[in-house]
Amino acid sequence: MNSIMNPAVHAGAYDTFLPEALPRAQAQRDWTPADGPLPTLYLSHGAPPLFNDGPWLRELFDWAQSMPKPKSILIVSAHWETAPVMLSSPAARTPLVYDFGGFDRRYYTMRYETPDATELARQVTGLVPGVFAHPSRGLDHGAWVPLMAMYPLADVPVLQLSMPTQDPGGLLDLGRRLRSLREEGVLVVGSGFMVHGLPFVTREMFLHGTVPAWSSDFDAWAADALARGDIDELAGYVTKAPGMPYAHPTPDHFTPLFVTLGAADRPEGPVRTAIEGYMMGFSKRSFQTVSD
């Protein structure tokens, strides 16, 4: 049986998606100061299976199309945790990090050759004390996989910022330091996965996308807390959220959310859900903050 985990053609859905998406991407209007600050995003980023999921590809692309094209993108991914805080290489055509295993060879040959991001690096360095520019670190799959769907022309400069802590308060503060970038046309993105219980995947989840209660319960809890703007509830997810620790045996895919909220006009919201539903039983809820 063909599925996103076992497709007839690897990345075949992406091959079908591109001819539809590229003309629209070419026509997308650029951000201008008259648009005001861009929103901040939290997205569930997927991995190689995203390239086999036509509806999800189009959801991400349509989301990007609902906004003007940003001047640049700063993304914090679950897959780069290091302190002190670091920036990826700003050089044009920065190599990708293929930080996944067990997939078809095609996914290890994909490219996302974005423009030079030196200007964005200068802006971030001025806002985040002690940030270290890594001379060669490229974009990991938490960045390039969803961005290949959202901005398939690869014509927007992209930098990745490491997560220096898993403390929600520290990440909220990091987001606040980045807030002014939005007024310059920079799209600030936290990239994780609303539920990421990989050690607890069952055969039914893998083959049929069966949604366990610990995934749906955590998703409903998060949606409610976000709707109410309850930062304390979200920050206490380890002990307050149903479905733990199955939904997040490690914190890395949930905590980018706090950078997203910190960089918003008001961390307590409001937010607008852009994508919901499940992949392999995991909630892929994604949202954007709404400006005042």
Secondary structure, DSSP 4 states (H G I P E B T S, - for coil): ---SSS-SSTTHHHHHHHHHHHHHHHHPPBP-GGG-SPPEEEEE---GGGGG-HHHHHHHHHHHHTSPBPSEEEEEEEEEE-SS-EE---STTPPBP----SS-GGGGS----PPP-HHHHHHHHHHSTT-EE-SS--B-HHHHHHHHHHSTT--S-EEEEEE----HHHHHHHHHHHGGGGGGTEEEEEEE-S---GGG--HHHHHH----HHHHHHHHHHHHHHHHT-HHHHHTHHHHSTTTTTS-SSSTTTTHHHHHHHTSSSTT--EEEEE-SEETTEE--EEEE---
